[in-house]
């Protein structure tokens, strides 16, 4: 079963920030700068956390992972925007490279 997660990060170093962004593109869809929506299985979430822990410095950077429930369960209703926004990407299969 896949869960939908909202992942946001604050990375102090620009090089690590770019590495985190590139890594995240393999796991989910960018909603805003440093904010991703990810539909992940338990194994994929475990892998994502491992990849991020290899990149970030835990004493300087932070990553927040919010469980939004079953993937496809609430859809866009879980997201509310004010101002300019991009459309939430259409559902697709994720490929981990």
Backbone as CSV, one residue per row, in Angstrom:
resi,resn,N_x,N_y,N_z,CA_x,CA_y,CA_z,C_x,C_y,C_z
1,UNK,0.844,-1.186,0.000,0.000,0.000,0.000,0.889,1.249,0.000
2,UNK,0.555,2.187,-0.838,1.329,3.419,-0.947,0.687,4.507,-0.083
3,UNK,1.539,5.271,0.563,1.102,6.405,1.355,1.549,7.679,0.641
4,UNK,0.793,8.737,0.827,1.174,10.035,0.286,1.869,10.835,1.388
5,UNK,3.026,11.399,1.040,3.807,12.183,1.982,4.058,13.564,1.412
6,UNK,4.097,14.536,2.290,4.555,15.870,1.964,5.921,15.997,2.611
7,UNK,6.924,16.302,1.813,8.282,16.387,2.324,8.811,17.795,2.039
8,UNK,9.297,18.457,3.085,9.878,19.792,2.957,11.248,19.764,3.613
9,UNK,12.176,20.513,3.030,13.524,20.500,3.584,14.135,21.891,3.582
10,UNK,15.040,22.080,4.528,15.803,23.318,4.676,17.255,22.884,4.813
11,UNK,18.037,23.098,3.759,19.421,22.636,3.714,20.325,23.859,3.669
12,UNK,21.280,23.938,4.603,22.111,25.125,4.774,23.116,25.350,3.650
13,UNK,23.673,24.313,3.102,24.735,24.424,2.100,24.160,24.295,0.688
14,UNK,24.478,25.229,-0.224,23.931,25.176,-1.582,24.262,23.882,-2.341
15,UNK,25.425,23.313,-2.135,25.777,22.059,-2.820,24.915,20.910,-2.318
16,UNK,24.729,20.833,-1.014,23.860,19.784,-0.458,22.419,20.018,-0.880
17,UNK,22.003,21.276,-0.934,20.641,21.612,-1.361,20.374,21.088,-2.767
18,UNK,21.306,21.301,-3.686,21.138,20.796,-5.059,21.105,19.273,-5.079
19,UNK,21.944,18.635,-4.259,21.965,17.165,-4.216,20.641,16.619,-3.679
20,UNK,20.103,17.265,-2.656,18.811,16.827,-2.102,17.722,16.990,-3.159
21,UNK,17.698,18.132,-3.849,16.688,18.354,-4.884,16.767,17.288,-5.967
22,UNK,17.968,16.991,-6.457,18.134,15.963,-7.494,17.670,14.604,-6.990
23,UNK,17.999,14.271,-5.756,17.577,12.989,-5.189,16.055,12.927,-5.071
24,UNK,15.433,14.018,-4.639,13.986,14.039,-4.445,13.231,13.866,-5.751
25,UNK,13.782,14.344,-6.866,13.105,14.200,-8.147,12.878,12.731,-8.501
26,UNK,13.670,11.834,-7.943,13.489,10.416,-8.181,12.412,9.778,-7.313
27,UNK,11.900,10.534,-6.346,10.917,9.982,-5.419,9.548,10.650,-5.476
28,UNK,9.473,11.858,-6.030,8.190,12.540,-5.996,8.149,13.727,-6.924
29,UNK,7.122,14.545,-6.733,6.864,15.703,-7.582,7.082,16.983,-6.779
30,UNK,7.849,17.909,-7.343,8.068,19.198,-6.698,6.782,20.012,-6.741
31,UNK,6.363,20.516,-5.589,5.187,21.378,-5.513,5.610,22.839,-5.414
32,UNK,6.681,23.085,-4.682,7.279,24.402,-4.530,8.762,24.177,-4.262
33,UNK,9.523,25.271,-4.147,10.931,25.116,-3.801,11.041,24.341,-2.494
34,UNK,11.791,23.285,-2.501,12.077,22.478,-1.309,10.853,21.786,-0.723
35,UNK,9.783,21.617,-1.510,8.579,20.916,-1.049,8.172,19.907,-2.124
36,UNK,8.031,18.643,-1.716,7.687,17.576,-2.651,6.493,16.786,-2.144
37,UNK,5.704,16.274,-3.097,4.661,15.301,-2.810,5.183,13.962,-3.295
38,UNK,5.147,12.957,-2.408,5.675,11.635,-2.749,4.652,10.566,-2.390
39,UNK,4.343,9.686,-3.335,3.516,8.508,-3.077,4.480,7.336,-2.985
40,UNK,4.647,6.797,-1.780,5.701,5.817,-1.535,5.187,4.579,-0.826
41,UNK,5.786,3.452,-1.167,5.589,2.235,-0.378,6.504,2.350,0.854
42,UNK,6.364,1.450,1.792,7.213,1.463,2.984,8.687,1.299,2.606
43,UNK,8.964,0.454,1.628,10.347,0.237,1.178,10.901,1.497,0.528
44,UNK,10.097,2.160,-0.306,10.549,3.392,-0.954,10.814,4.499,0.061
45,UNK,9.962,4.601,1.094,10.183,5.602,2.138,11.485,5.316,2.867
46,UNK,11.749,4.065,3.168,12.991,3.667,3.832,14.197,4.061,2.977
47,UNK,14.119,3.790,1.666,15.211,4.140,0.750,15.399,5.653,0.678
48,UNK,14.291,6.396,0.599,14.358,7.845,0.548,15.072,8.394,1.775
49,UNK,14.683,7.923,2.941,15.325,8.396,4.175,16.817,8.075,4.182
50,UNK,17.185,6.902,3.681,18.597,6.532,3.606,19.377,7.449,2.683
51,UNK,18.797,7.758,1.515,19.451,8.661,0.559,19.634,10.040,1.187
52,UNK,18.592,10.551,1.823,18.680,11.883,2.423,19.688,11.930,3.562
53,UNK,19.738,10.880,4.368,20.689,10.859,5.479,22.137,10.804,5.006
54,UNK,22.344,10.300,3.785,23.694,10.300,3.216,24.100,11.693,2.733
55,UNK,23.132,12.553,2.438,23.413,13.872,1.879,23.451,14.960,2.949
56,UNK,22.439,14.996,3.807,22.311,16.115,4.745,23.298,15.984,5.906
57,UNK,23.513,17.123,6.570,24.229,17.149,7.843,23.171,17.353,8.906
58,UNK,23.006,16.356,9.749,21.912,16.382,10.710,22.021,17.510,11.729
59,UNK,23.205,18.085,11.907,23.354,19.184,12.849,23.187,20.558,12.189
60,UNK,22.975,20.593,10.842,22.798,21.853,10.129,21.510,21.905,9.306
61,UNK,21.051,20.784,8.824,19.918,20.724,7.896,18.723,20.066,8.571
62,UNK,17.560,20.241,7.955,16.378,19.553,8.487,15.446,19.160,7.351
63,UNK,14.787,18.046,7.570,13.822,17.503,6.615,12.567,17.162,7.412
64,UNK,11.422,17.572,6.886,10.150,17.252,7.526,9.360,16.349,6.581
65,UNK,8.872,15.232,7.106,8.063,14.293,6.331,6.697,14.200,7.004
66,UNK,5.650,14.545,6.259,4.288,14.528,6.794,3.497,13.452,6.062
67,UNK,2.932,12.512,6.802,2.113,11.452,6.233,0.707,12.003,6.003
68,UNK,0.285,12.036,4.724,-1.037,12.550,4.373,-2.080,11.452,4.181
69,UNK,-1.693,10.210,4.448,-2.647,9.114,4.321,-2.455,8.337,3.036
70,UNK,-3.379,7.441,2.735,-3.257,6.596,1.548,-3.150,7.411,0.262
71,UNK,-2.250,6.992,-0.612,-2.086,7.654,-1.909,-3.400,7.567,-2.672
72,UNK,-3.816,8.654,-3.226,-5.070,8.679,-3.976,-6.296,8.779,-3.100
73,UNK,-6.111,8.786,-1.786,-7.244,8.813,-0.875,-7.964,10.138,-0.821
74,UNK,-7.184,11.237,-0.776,-7.806,12.554,-0.668,-7.514,13.425,-1.873
75,UNK,-6.480,13.119,-2.618,-6.165,13.899,-3.815,-5.845,15.344,-3.507
76,UNK,-6.308,16.233,-4.373,-6.002,17.651,-4.231,-6.672,18.278,-3.016
77,UNK,-7.680,17.645,-2.468,-8.389,18.205,-1.327,-7.434,18.439,-0.157
78,UNK,-6.375,17.645,-0.061,-5.424,17.788,1.032,-4.542,19.022,0.869
79,UNK,-4.530,19.653,-0.316,-3.672,20.799,-0.579,-4.519,22.048,-0.772
80,UNK,-4.183,23.083,-0.040,-4.873,24.360,-0.177,-3.820,25.419,-0.476
81,UNK,-4.069,26.271,-1.453,-3.101,27.271,-1.885,-3.681,28.664,-1.769
82,UNK,-2.803,29.621,-1.536,-3.134,31.038,-1.625,-2.148,31.647,-2.603
83,UNK,-2.608,32.467,-3.519,-1.707,33.073,-4.490,-1.425,32.150,-5.655
84,UNK,-0.322,32.408,-6.349,0.065,31.651,-7.535,0.415,30.227,-7.151
85,UNK,-0.016,29.283,-7.961,0.314,27.887,-7.691,0.465,27.132,-8.998
86,UNK,1.253,26.074,-8.942,1.363,25.156,-10.061,0.332,24.069,-9.866
87,UNK,-0.107,23.486,-10.961,-1.026,22.362,-10.867,-0.307,21.173,-10.244
88,UNK,-1.003,20.415,-9.434,-0.435,19.200,-8.875,-0.286,18.207,-10.014
89,UNK,0.891,17.609,-10.167,1.111,16.691,-11.297,0.109,15.545,-11.305
90,UNK,-0.210,15.085,-12.499,-1.112,13.956,-12.689,-0.446,12.707,-12.119
91,UNK,-1.252,11.842,-11.533,-0.732,10.591,-10.974,0.064,9.832,-12.020
92,UNK,1.162,9.238,-11.584,1.990,8.405,-12.463,2.775,7.440,-11.612
93,UNK,3.294,6.431,-12.243,4.126,5.472,-11.545,5.477,6.121,-11.243
94,UNK,6.019,5.855,-10.079,7.336,6.380,-9.720,8.398,5.364,-10.073
95,UNK,9.505,5.869,-10.549,10.636,5.024,-10.877,11.814,5.477,-10.043
96,UNK,12.404,4.570,-9.317,13.568,4.881,-8.505,14.807,4.427,-9.236
97,UNK,15.724,5.366,-9.423,16.942,5.073,-10.182,18.102,4.955,-9.217
